[in-house]
Amino acid sequence: MSKGFATNNSLSQKSKKRLIPAEPQGRLISWSPWPPANFQSRYPAFPFVLTILIILVGQWYISLLK
C-alpha cells in the first residue's frame, strides 16, 4: 500500500459504479409542455409559495378597491 497520492484509478472506478437515481421522465400532464415530471421533487414548496403570493396579491387588490 503506497502512501501519498494514489497511483491507481480506484477512486474513479468507485465513482463510476454509483448509480444516479432515475428521475421521472416526461411530463406530469401528457399534453402540456410544462411542468416536467420531476417538478414536484425539485420544488416541493411551490404550492405553498404560490398560495401565499395569491393571498398577498388578493389583499393588495382588495385594498385598492376601498
HELIX and SHEET records of a PDB file:
HELIX    1   1 SER A   10  LYS A   17  1                                   8    
HELIX    2   2 PHE A   39  ARG A   42  1                                   4    
HELIX    3   3 PHE A   46  LEU A   65  1                                  20    
END                                                                             
